[in-house]
Amino acid sequence: MLWRKAWLECRYRFLLCFVISLALGLGAIVQANSAKAKGLAVMLGLIGTVVGPIGSLILAGSGINTQTNWGMMHGFHPSMYFLLSMPVEREKLLRVRAALGLALTAVWLLLTVILTGAALQYGGIPQDWALTFRTMPNLFAGTLVYYALAVWLSAFLDEFWAGTISLTATGILAGYALAGGPSWFNMAEFMSSSGLINLDGAAWLQASAYLALSALFYWLAWRTVESKEY
């Protein structure tokens, strides 16, 4: 029942993410027709800098906090108080919703990369699909940080404020990446590279730090859920 309820509350958000994917695909076609087109590497940087974080925010918003299905206003999920009244642990409720949202985020990212690559190829830029898929582990690892942050914020803030804070953090990191900052905090550079699958030691160390940070955000979400008065 928990999985079904979580899906019912995430399904429209999942579809909304594909609207973003279609916009990115159209942008890829325009990019392909540009004299400055550089292929999927450019689009992967955009996915890592902006698109992935925004999708993570949308799918993580269906957390345990009381919010609306559509978000961005005060309200509550239709099933939230019903589920809280059932003999189910809060941590399990959070875990199910976070796990489903993360799975949907991973599927969406994979399909978005495929769609973007196909759009570029349609626009006349041949794609190295093997190289493209080698970037996926880095893309997933970086996106996990944004997702875990959004899960934590959505555990205690209305979605408007959770979204505002998440987008602000995304903007700061995006600006840092565009300024060419060192790679440890350059999420876009990390997410568009293939260091993990190439067994690059520095990339694995960086990914471990990101995973630890993601685990910290989830732990904070769990502590918030356990102590919150509904």
C-alpha positions in Angstrom: 0.0 0.0 0.0 2.8 2.4 0.8 4.4 1.9 -2.6 1.1 2.4 -4.4 0.3 5.6 -2.4 3.8 7.0 -3.1 3.4 6.3 -6.8 0.0 8.0 -6.9 1.5 11.1 -5.4 4.6 11.0 -7.7 3.1 10.2 -11.0 2.2 13.7 -12.1 5.5 15.0 -10.9 7.2 12.3 -13.0 5.2 13.4 -16.1 6.2 17.0 -15.4 9.8 16.0 -15.4 9.4 14.7 -19.0 8.1 18.1 -20.0 11.5 19.4 -19.0 13.1 16.6 -21.0 11.2 17.6 -24.1 12.3 21.2 -23.7 15.9 20.0 -23.4 15.5 17.8 -26.5 14.2 20.8 -28.5 17.1 22.8 -27.2 19.5 20.1 -28.3 18.2 20.3 -31.8 18.7 24.0 -31.8 22.2 23.4 -30.4 22.9 20.9 -33.1 22.1 23.5 -35.8 24.4 26.1 -34.1 27.9 26.8 -35.5 29.1 26.4 -31.9 27.6 22.9 -31.3 29.8 20.6 -29.3 27.6 17.6 -29.0 26.2 15.9 -26.0 29.0 17.0 -23.7 27.4 20.5 -23.6 24.0 19.1 -22.9 25.3 16.8 -20.2 26.8 19.8 -18.5 23.4 21.5 -18.7 21.7 18.4 -17.2 24.2 18.3 -14.4 24.0 22.0 -13.7 20.3 22.7 -14.0 18.0 20.0 -15.3 19.0 17.2 -12.9 18.7 19.3 -9.8 15.3 20.7 -10.8 14.0 17.2 -11.5 15.3 16.0 -8.2 13.5 18.8 -6.4 10.2 17.9 -8.2 10.4 14.2 -7.4 11.7 14.6 -3.9 8.9 17.0 -3.0 6.5 14.1 -2.5 8.0 13.5 0.8 6.5 13.1 4.2 5.8 16.7 4.9 2.2 17.9 4.5 2.0 19.5 1.0 -0.2 19.5 -2.1 0.0 17.1 -5.1 1.0 20.0 -7.3 3.3 21.7 -4.8 4.3 25.3 -4.3 1.5 26.1 -1.8 0.5 25.1 1.7 -1.8 22.0 1.9 -1.4 18.3 2.3 -1.0 15.1 0.4 -4.4 13.3 0.2 -3.1 10.1 1.8 -0.7 11.7 4.4 -2.8 11.8 7.5 -4.4 8.5 6.6 -1.0 6.8 6.4 0.2 8.4 9.6 -2.8 7.0 11.3 -1.9 3.5 10.3 0.4 1.2 12.2 3.5 2.1 10.1 6.8 3.5 11.2 7.5 7.0 10.1 11.0 6.0 9.0 9.5 3.3 6.8 7.1 5.8 5.2 9.9 8.2 4.5 12.1 5.4 3.2 9.5 4.2 0.8 8.7 7.7 -0.6 12.4 8.6 -0.9 13.3 5.3 -2.6 10.5 5.6 -5.1 11.3 9.2 -5.9 15.0 8.3 -6.3 14.1 5.4 -8.6 11.9 7.6 -10.8 14.7 10.2 -10.8 17.2 7.7 -12.1 14.8 6.4 -14.8 14.0 10.0 -15.9 17.7 11.0 -16.1 18.6 7.9 -18.2 15.7 8.6 -20.6 16.5 12.3 -20.7 20.1 11.6 -21.7 18.9 9.2 -24.4 16.4 11.7 -25.7 18.9 14.5 -25.8 21.5 12.3 -27.6 18.9 11.2 -30.1 17.8 14.9 -30.7 21.4 15.9 -31.3 21.9 13.0 -33.7 18.7 14.0 -35.5 20.2 17.5 -35.8 23.3 16.0 -37.6 25.8 15.5 -34.7 26.9 11.9 -34.5 27.0 10.6 -30.9 29.4 8.3 -29.1 26.8 6.4 -27.1 29.5 4.3 -25.3 31.1 7.5 -24.0 27.7 8.9 -23.2 26.7 6.0 -21.0 30.0 6.0 -19.2 29.0 9.4 -17.8 25.8 8.0 -16.2 27.4 6.8 -12.9 28.8 10.3 -12.3 25.5 11.9 -13.2 23.6 9.7 -10.8 26.1 10.3 -8.0 25.9 14.0 -8.3 22.1 14.1 -8.7 21.8 12.1 -5.5 23.2 15.0 -3.5 20.5 17.4 -4.9 17.8 14.8 -4.3 18.8 14.0 -0.7 18.9 17.8 0.1 15.4 18.2 -1.4 14.1 15.2 0.7 15.5 16.8 3.9 14.0 20.2 3.1 10.7 18.8 2.1 10.5 17.0 5.5 10.0 20.2 7.4 9.3 23.1 5.0 6.4 23.9 2.8 7.3 23.2 -0.8 7.6 26.8 -1.8 10.4 27.4 0.7 12.0 24.0 0.1 12.0 24.8 -3.6 13.4 28.3 -3.1 16.3 27.1 -0.9 17.1 24.2 -3.3 17.0 26.4 -6.4 19.3 28.9 -4.6 21.8 26.2 -3.8 21.6 25.0 -7.4 22.1 28.5 -8.7 25.2 29.0 -6.5 26.7 25.6 -7.7 25.9 26.4 -11.3 27.5 29.8 -11.1 30.6 28.2 -9.5 30.7 25.6 -12.4 30.4 28.3 -15.0 33.2 30.3 -13.4 35.4 27.2 -13.8 35.9 26.6 -10.1 38.0 23.6 -8.8 36.5 20.2 -9.4 35.8 19.3 -5.8 32.9 21.7 -5.7 32.3 21.8 -9.5 29.2 19.5 -9.6 28.6 20.1 -13.3 32.1 19.0 -14.3 31.9 15.9 -12.1 28.4 14.9 -13.4 29.4 15.3 -17.1 32.6 13.2 -16.8 33.2 9.4 -16.8 35.7 9.2 -13.9 33.8 6.5 -11.9 33.5 3.9 -14.7 37.1 4.7 -15.7 38.2 3.9 -12.1 39.7 7.3 -11.6 40.8 7.5 -7.9 40.0 11.2 -7.5 36.5 10.8 -9.0 35.8 7.9 -6.6 37.0 9.9 -3.6 34.8 12.8 -4.8 31.8 10.5 -5.3 32.4 9.0 -1.8 32.2 12.5 -0.3 28.9 13.1 -2.2 27.5 9.9 -1.0 28.4 10.7 2.6 26.7 14.1 2.2 23.6 12.5 0.7 23.5 10.1 3.6 23.8 13.0 6.0 20.8 14.8 4.4 18.7 11.6 4.6 19.6 11.2 8.2 18.6 14.7 8.9 15.3 14.0 7.1 14.8 10.9 9.3 15.5 12.8 12.5 13.1 15.6 11.4 10.3 13.1 10.7 10.8 11.3 14.0 10.6 14.5 16.0 7.9 16.4 14.1 4.5 17.0 15.5 1.8 16.4 12.7 
